[in-house]
Amino acid sequence: MTLRGIFCGYRISNGMKAEYYDKANIMDEILDEAIDLSLDSSLRKDILSGKRRRRLKNLTIKMGPVQIQAVRKIATMKSIPYQTLIRHWIAQEIKKELLLENK
């Protein structure tokens, strides 16, 4: 039975939700098949050792209000933070430029 089915018509506190999700296997409600959630051993080792941690630095850039609004809307449609989207676009363009220089 799902959380909605158990508490249908009642206000649900965060504590009640937490208790439900602690006890229920939520993945059974989403999928019928088993899921393997293991990491590659080298990736796991890198993550645990801190090698995969990114050290980001702040950058200030001036943009027009319409551009900012457009970026935020696109990011919302893609369900990612707008700063992440901008960072992704910049990384793509850097790779493209570097590939052009190497030819």
VEXDREN-2710 file (C-alpha; in Angstrom, 1 decimal):
% VEXDREN-2710
k/r/px/py/pz
1/MET/0.0/0.0/0.0
2/THR/1.3/3.5/-0.8
3/LEU/1.6/6.5/1.5
4/ARG/-1.3/8.2/-0.2
5/GLY/-3.5/5.1/0.3
6/ILE/-2.6/4.9/4.0
7/PHE/-3.2/8.6/4.8
8/CYS/-5.9/9.4/2.3
9/GLY/-7.7/12.5/3.3
10/TYR/-5.5/13.3/6.3
11/ARG/-2.7/15.9/6.8
12/ILE/0.6/14.0/6.9
13/SER/3.3/15.3/9.2
14/ASN/7.0/15.1/8.1
15/GLY/7.6/12.7/10.9
16/MET/4.8/10.3/9.7
17/LYS/6.3/10.5/6.2
18/ALA/9.8/9.7/7.4
19/GLU/8.5/6.8/9.5
20/TYR/6.6/5.4/6.5
21/TYR/9.6/5.7/4.1
22/ASP/12.0/4.2/6.7
23/LYS/9.8/1.1/6.9
24/ALA/8.6/0.8/3.3
25/ASN/10.6/-0.3/0.3
26/ILE/9.7/2.6/-1.9
27/MET/11.4/1.1/-5.0
28/ASP/8.8/-1.7/-4.9
29/GLU/6.1/1.0/-5.5
30/ILE/8.0/2.4/-8.5
31/LEU/9.4/-0.7/-10.3
32/ASP/8.5/-4.3/-10.5
33/GLU/12.1/-5.5/-11.1
34/ALA/15.2/-5.5/-8.9
35/ILE/17.8/-2.7/-9.4
36/ASP/21.5/-3.0/-9.0
37/LEU/22.8/0.1/-7.4
38/SER/26.4/-0.8/-7.1
39/LEU/29.3/1.4/-8.3
40/ASP/32.3/0.4/-10.3
41/SER/35.1/-0.3/-7.8
42/SER/37.5/2.3/-9.2
43/LEU/34.8/5.0/-9.2
44/ARG/33.8/4.1/-5.7
45/LYS/37.4/4.3/-4.6
46/ASP/37.9/7.7/-6.3
47/ILE/34.7/9.1/-4.7
48/LEU/35.6/7.8/-1.2
49/SER/39.2/9.2/-1.5
50/GLY/37.9/12.6/-2.5
51/LYS/39.4/12.5/-6.0
52/ARG/36.0/13.1/-7.6
53/ARG/35.2/16.1/-5.5
54/ARG/35.1/19.3/-7.6
55/ARG/36.6/22.4/-6.2
56/LEU/34.5/25.1/-7.8
57/LYS/35.3/28.8/-7.7
58/ASN/32.9/31.7/-8.0
59/LEU/32.7/33.7/-11.2
60/THR/30.7/36.9/-11.6
61/ILE/29.1/37.6/-15.0
62/LYS/26.7/40.3/-16.0
63/MET/23.7/39.2/-18.1
64/GLY/20.6/40.9/-19.3
65/PRO/17.3/40.2/-17.3
66/VAL/15.8/38.5/-20.4
67/GLN/18.8/36.2/-20.7
68/ILE/18.6/35.3/-17.1
69/GLN/14.9/34.6/-17.3
70/ALA/15.4/32.4/-20.4
71/VAL/18.2/30.4/-18.7
72/ARG/16.1/29.9/-15.6
73/LYS/13.1/28.7/-17.7
74/ILE/15.2/26.3/-19.7
75/ALA/16.8/24.9/-16.5
76/THR/13.4/24.5/-15.0
77/MET/12.2/22.5/-18.0
78/LYS/15.3/20.3/-17.7
79/SER/14.8/20.0/-13.9
80/ILE/18.3/21.2/-13.1
81/PRO/19.6/24.3/-11.3
82/TYR/20.3/27.2/-13.7
83/GLN/23.9/27.5/-12.5
84/THR/24.5/23.9/-13.4
85/LEU/23.0/24.5/-16.8
86/ILE/25.3/27.5/-17.4
87/ARG/28.3/25.5/-16.2
88/HIS/27.3/22.7/-18.6
89/TRP/27.0/25.0/-21.6
90/ILE/30.4/26.6/-20.9
91/ALA/32.0/23.2/-20.6
92/GLN/30.5/22.1/-23.9
93/GLU/31.8/25.3/-25.7
94/ILE/35.3/24.9/-24.1
95/LYS/35.4/21.3/-25.4
96/LYS/34.2/22.4/-28.9
97/GLU/36.9/25.2/-29.0
98/LEU/39.6/22.9/-27.9
99/LEU/38.6/20.3/-30.6
100/LEU/38.7/23.0/-33.3
101/GLU/42.2/24.1/-32.2
102/ASN/43.5/20.6/-32.4
103/LYS/42.4/20.1/-36.0
END
